[in-house]
Amino acid sequence: MVKPNWDNFKAKFNENPQDNFEWFCYLLFCQEFKIPAGIFRYKNQSGIETNPITKDNELIGWQAKFYDTKLSDNKADLIEMIGK
């Protein structure tokens, strides 16, 4: 497995790395769960990026966060996000 270089990612998608990271995660989620047509979503949907999907009787949602700092520096934000 290739370890991503996030500085390269930010350089390549410098106009808005956060939005591009969310789009990348969305594409990976759709590929993982074989949803080629995409998933309905609202802009700035609270707590999760898209409407949840149902797979094998489980409700699955996802959240993408792109930080320029360590995850531990964003602990309060992550805890708040889980509560939504």
GUDOMAR-65652 format. One record per residue: residue in one letter; y, z, x of N, C-alpha, C in turn. Coordinates in nm, 4 decimals, m for minus. Example, Ala and Ser with C-alpha at 12.3 -4.5 7.8 and 13.67 -1.06 7.14 Angstrom:
<nodes>
{'A', {m0.5690, 0.7800, 1.3190}, {m0.4500, 0.7800, 1.2300}, {m0.3300, 0.7800, 1.3200}} {'S', {m0.2250, 0.7080, 1.2850}, {m0.1060, 0.7140, 1.3670}, {0.0030, 0.7870, 1.2900}} 
</nodes>
This chain:
<nodes>
{'M', {m0.1174, 0.0000, 0.0837}, {0.0000, 0.0000, 0.0000}, {0.1244, 0.0000, 0.0888}} {'V', {0.2205, m0.0796, 0.0534}, {0.3452, m0.0883, 0.1285}, {0.4431, 0.0160, 0.0748}} {'K', {0.4972, 0.0957, 0.1637}, {0.5965, 0.1953, 0.1241}, {0.7309, 0.1253, 0.1058}} {'P', {0.7959, 0.1437, m0.0104}, {0.9236, 0.0747, m0.0328}, {1.0346, 0.1288, 0.0573}} {'N', {1.1230, 0.0410, 0.0962}, {1.2422, 0.0792, 0.1708}, {1.3592, 0.0715, 0.0728}} {'W', {1.4053, 0.1873, 0.0269}, {1.5073, 0.1909, m0.0784}, {1.6432, 0.1443, m0.0286}} {'D', {1.6681, 0.1531, 0.1012}, {1.7930, 0.0970, 0.1538}, {1.7921, m0.0551, 0.1415}} {'N', {1.6771, m0.1173, 0.1665}, {1.6652, m0.2624, 0.1467}, {1.6820, m0.2986, m0.0004}} {'F', {1.6237, m0.2175, m0.0880}, {1.6369, m0.2418, m0.2321}, {1.7841, m0.2368, m0.2732}} {'K', {1.8558, m0.1333, m0.2267}, {1.9986, m0.1202, m0.2604}, {2.0796, m0.2361, m0.2044}} {'A', {2.0423, m0.2844, m0.0858}, {2.1150, m0.3974, m0.0267}, {2.0903, m0.5257, m0.1055}} {'K', {1.9674, m0.5460, m0.1477}, {1.9333, m0.6680, m0.2209}, {1.9943, m0.6688, m0.3609}} {'F', {1.9991, m0.5532, m0.4254}, {2.0501, m0.5418, m0.5623}, {2.1770, m0.4569, m0.5637}} {'N', {2.2699, m0.4896, m0.4741}, {2.3866, m0.4041, m0.4518}, {2.4862, m0.4019, m0.5667}} {'E', {2.4797, m0.4979, m0.6593}, {2.5756, m0.4951, m0.7702}, {2.5494, m0.3758, m0.8623}} {'N', {2.4234, m0.3335, m0.8757}, {2.3909, m0.2151, m0.9548}, {2.2444, m0.1771, m0.9305}} {'P', {2.2162, m0.1055, m0.8227}, {2.0768, m0.0726, m0.7923}, {2.0100, 0.0134, m0.8994}} {'Q', {2.0862, 0.0994, m0.9678}, {2.0271, 0.1841, m1.0712}, {1.9721, 0.0998, m1.1863}} {'D', {2.0525, 0.0068, m1.2381}, {2.0068, m0.0792, m1.3479}, {1.8914, m0.1682, m1.3044}} {'N', {1.8973, m0.2200, m1.1836}, {1.7893, m0.3052, m1.1343}, {1.6604, m0.2270, m1.1130}} {'F', {1.6715, m0.1017, m1.0710}, {1.5531, m0.0177, m1.0568}, {1.4897, 0.0087, m1.1933}} {'E', {1.5723, 0.0376, m1.2944}, {1.5199, 0.0583, m1.4296}, {1.4504, m0.0677, m1.4803}} {'W', {1.5091, m0.1859, m1.4548}, {1.4479, m0.3117, m1.4962}, {1.3140, m0.3324, m1.4244}} {'F', {1.3094, m0.3036, m1.2950}, {1.1868, m0.3146, m1.2168}, {1.0781, m0.2235, m1.2746}} {'C', {1.1136, m0.0997, m1.3062}, {1.0177, m0.0052, m1.3642}, {0.9698, m0.0530, m1.5009}} {'Y', {1.0612, m0.1080, m1.5802}, {1.0260, m0.1637, m1.7114}, {0.9220, m0.2752, m1.6961}} {'L', {0.9444, m0.3656, m1.6008}, {0.8496, m0.4746, m1.5775}, {0.7133, m0.4214, m1.5332}} {'L', {0.7130, m0.3203, m1.4460}, {0.5867, m0.2606, m1.4021}, {0.5135, m0.1937, m1.5179}} {'F', {0.5880, m0.1234, m1.6039}, {0.5278, m0.0572, m1.7201}, {0.4648, m0.1603, m1.8132}} {'C', {0.5383, m0.2671, m1.8426}, {0.4861, m0.3729, m1.9303}, {0.3620, m0.4382, m1.8699}} {'Q', {0.3624, m0.4589, m1.7398}, {0.2461, m0.5188, m1.6743}, {0.1273, m0.4235, m1.6774}} {'E', {0.1510, m0.2972, m1.6490}, {0.0429, m0.1981, m1.6467}, {m0.0271, m0.1884, m1.7822}} {'F', {0.0515, m0.1943, m1.8900}, {m0.0051, m0.1782, m2.0239}, {m0.0226, m0.3111, m2.0975}} {'K', {m0.0125, m0.4213, m2.0234}, {m0.0381, m0.5561, m2.0768}, {0.0451, m0.5846, m2.2023}} {'I', {0.1770, m0.5720, m2.1868}, {0.2719, m0.5977, m2.2951}, {0.3643, m0.7107, m2.2496}} {'P', {0.3179, m0.8367, m2.2556}, {0.3955, m0.9487, m2.2015}, {0.5245, m0.9775, m2.2772}} {'A', {0.5316, m0.9419, m2.4052}, {0.6516, m0.9704, m2.4844}, {0.7589, m0.8634, m2.4673}} {'G', {0.7274, m0.7550, m2.3973}, {0.8243, m0.6484, m2.3778}, {0.8159, m0.5429, m2.4871}} {'I', {0.9012, m0.4424, m2.4759}, {0.9017, m0.3273, m2.5656}, {1.0416, m0.3125, m2.6233}} {'F', {1.0499, m0.2810, m2.7520}, {1.1802, m0.2593, m2.8141}, {1.2479, m0.1392, m2.7493}} {'R', {1.3786, m0.1538, m2.7291}, {1.4543, m0.0414, m2.6733}, {1.6002, m0.0522, m2.7117}} {'Y', {1.6639, 0.0635, m2.7163}, {1.8077, 0.0727, m2.7376}, {1.8741, 0.0923, m2.6023}} {'K', {1.9959, 0.0469, m2.5885}, {2.0731, 0.0724, m2.4666}, {2.1012, 0.2219, m2.4576}} {'N', {2.0762, 0.2805, m2.3418}, {2.0985, 0.4235, m2.3167}, {2.0227, 0.5122, m2.4146}} {'Q', {1.8997, 0.4761, m2.4440}, {1.8146, 0.5567, m2.5308}, {1.7951, 0.6930, m2.4654}} {'S', {1.8100, 0.7985, m2.5408}, {1.8065, 0.9337, m2.4865}, {1.6649, 0.9772, m2.4482}} {'G', {1.6473, 1.0220, m2.3249}, {1.5221, 1.0810, m2.2806}, {1.4171, 0.9847, m2.2298}} {'I', {1.4044, 0.8674, m2.2908}, {1.3068, 0.7685, m2.2459}, {1.3737, 0.6319, m2.2434}} {'E', {1.3166, 0.5404, m2.1672}, {1.3792, 0.4088, m2.1488}, {1.3532, 0.3124, m2.2637}} {'T', {1.2363, 0.3228, m2.3281}, {1.2001, 0.2336, m2.4387}, {1.1382, 0.3170, m2.5494}} {'N', {1.1143, 0.2555, m2.6633}, {1.0329, 0.3232, m2.7627}, {0.8956, 0.3477, m2.7011}} {'P', {0.8319, 0.4597, m2.7357}, {0.6992, 0.4850, m2.6811}, {0.5976, 0.3832, m2.7338}} {'I', {0.4898, 0.3657, m2.6591}, {0.3806, 0.2789, m2.7027}, {0.2597, 0.3666, m2.7341}} {'T', {0.1667, 0.3133, m2.8105}, {0.0414, 0.3828, m2.8377}, {m0.0702, 0.3110, m2.7635}} {'K', {m0.1451, 0.3866, m2.6857}, {m0.2571, 0.3317, m2.6082}, {m0.3712, 0.4324, m2.6141}} {'D', {m0.4849, 0.3908, m2.6669}, {m0.6015, 0.4794, m2.6776}, {m0.5658, 0.6113, m2.7459}} {'N', {m0.4962, 0.6034, m2.8584}, {m0.4550, 0.7196, m2.9386}, {m0.3601, 0.8138, m2.8654}} {'E', {m0.2977, 0.7674, m2.7592}, {m0.1968, 0.8465, m2.6890}, {m0.0618, 0.7797, m2.7040}} {'L', {0.0418, 0.8585, m2.7213}, {0.1789, 0.8094, m2.7267}, {0.2354, 0.8180, m2.5852}} {'I', {0.2790, 0.7037, m2.5303}, {0.3228, 0.6984, m2.3908}, {0.4662, 0.6486, m2.3835}} {'G', {0.5516, 0.7272, m2.3217}, {0.6895, 0.6890, m2.2944}, {0.7136, 0.6987, m2.1448}} {'W', {0.8287, 0.6525, m2.1011}, {0.8566, 0.6566, m1.9577}, {1.0064, 0.6701, m1.9337}} {'Q', {1.0386, 0.7181, m1.8161}, {1.1776, 0.7383, m1.7755}, {1.1913, 0.6919, m1.6310}} {'A', {1.2971, 0.6198, m1.6009}, {1.3239, 0.5742, m1.4643}, {1.4538, 0.6375, m1.4151}} {'K', {1.4502, 0.6892, m1.2954}, {1.5694, 0.7467, m1.2323}, {1.5782, 0.6939, m1.0895}} {'F', {1.6935, 0.6435, m1.0531}, {1.7162, 0.5976, m0.9159}, {1.8271, 0.6838, m0.8581}} {'Y', {1.7931, 0.7633, m0.7578}, {1.8904, 0.8511, m0.6938}, {1.9141, 0.8063, m0.5501}} {'D', {2.0359, 0.8216, m0.5044}, {2.0693, 0.7968, m0.3642}, {2.0440, 0.9210, m0.2793}} {'T', {2.0058, 1.0291, m0.3450}, {1.9843, 1.1567, m0.2769}, {1.8395, 1.2011, m0.2981}} {'K', {1.8023, 1.3126, m0.2372}, {1.6673, 1.3666, m0.2526}, {1.6454, 1.4101, m0.3977}} {'L', {1.5212, 1.4009, m0.4442}, {1.4902, 1.4457, m0.5802}, {1.5292, 1.5914, m0.6003}} {'S', {1.5071, 1.6743, m0.4992}, {1.5397, 1.8163, m0.5119}, {1.6889, 1.8392, m0.5340}} {'D', {1.7727, 1.7461, m0.4895}, {1.9167, 1.7578, m0.5133}, {1.9523, 1.7308, m0.6592}} {'N', {1.8587, 1.6760, m0.7348}, {1.8827, 1.6389, m0.8741}, {1.7951, 1.7179, m0.9705}} {'K', {1.7518, 1.8343, m0.9271}, {1.6592, 1.9157, m1.0058}, {1.7131, 1.9452, m1.1452}} {'A', {1.8379, 1.9851, m1.1557}, {1.8954, 2.0189, m1.2866}, {1.8938, 1.8984, m1.3801}} {'D', {1.9265, 1.7814, m1.3281}, {1.9253, 1.6588, m1.4082}, {1.7843, 1.6271, m1.4570}} {'L', {1.6860, 1.6421, m1.3696}, {1.5469, 1.6138, m1.4067}, {1.4963, 1.7111, m1.5126}} {'I', {1.5298, 1.8385, m1.4984}, {1.4889, 1.9384, m1.5974}, {1.5547, 1.9096, m1.7317}} {'E', {1.6818, 1.8729, m1.7297}, {1.7521, 1.8381, m1.8539}, {1.6873, 1.7171, m1.9205}} {'M', {1.6492, 1.6178, m1.8429}, {1.5870, 1.4970, m1.8961}, {1.4547, 1.5292, m1.9650}} {'I', {1.3763, 1.6202, m1.9091}, {1.2480, 1.6579, m1.9687}, {1.2695, 1.7234, m2.1050}} {'G', {1.3794, 1.7949, m2.1204}, {1.4078, 1.8627, m2.2463}, {1.4515, 1.7723, m2.3592}} {'K', {1.4831, 1.6464, m2.3306}, {1.5318, 1.5556, m2.4356}, {1.4192, 1.5026, m2.5199}} 
</nodes>
